[in-house]
Amino acid sequence: MPSRRAQNTHYLVLAGFSLLALVIVILITQPPPMPIYWLIRGAALLGYLTIFMAILSSAYMPQLVRF
């Protein structure tokens, strides 16, 4: 039986990807800016996603470092 913490993590991942999809849809519906802005926005979104995944993975660090 999965723990409650694991179920909550699945909801957090789902919420994160839903928010990311919403941001991407909003950016796509805007008038096209200069190409350099797409590069900057893409790098920023990748950075936010990386930080979000690092936060999620830190929840499992005690299990990984326990000997």
N, C-alpha and C positions, 0 to 999 in steps of 0.2 A: 504494500500500500504506500503510495507516494506521500511524502510529508507535505504539510501545509505550505512550508516555505518554497518547495519546488513548484507547487501550483501557482503561487504568487509570482514566481519568476517567469513562468510562461505567460502570465497576463502582462507583466512588464515588457517582455520582448514583443508581444503582440501590440501593445500600446506604442512602443517605440517605432516599430515598423509602420504602424498606421499613421503616426505623426510624420514620419519621414515621407510616406506616400502623399500625404496632404500637402506638405511643403513642396514636393516635386510637382504636383498638379498645379499649385498656385504659381510656381515659377514658369511652368510651360504655358499657362494661359496669358502671361504678360507679353507685351510687344517685345520682339527680339532686340536685345541690347548688343553692344559690341562684343565680339568673341572673347575678349580678355575677361569680361565680366562673367561669362559662363565658366571659364576656368577658375576664377576666384570663388564663385559660388559653389562649384563642384568640390573644390578643395575644402571649403568651409563645411559643407555637408558631410564630407568624408571624415573630417576632424571631429565633428559632433557625434557621428555614428561610432567612431573609434572610442571616444570618451564614454559614451553610453555602454558600449560592450565591455570596456575596462571596469566600469562600475558593477556591471552584472557579474563579471568573472571574479571580482574581489569578494563576492559573497561566498565563493567556493574555496577561497584561499586557505582558511583554517583546515579544511579537509585535506588539502593537497600537502600542506607542510607538517601535518601531524605525523609523528613517527611511531 
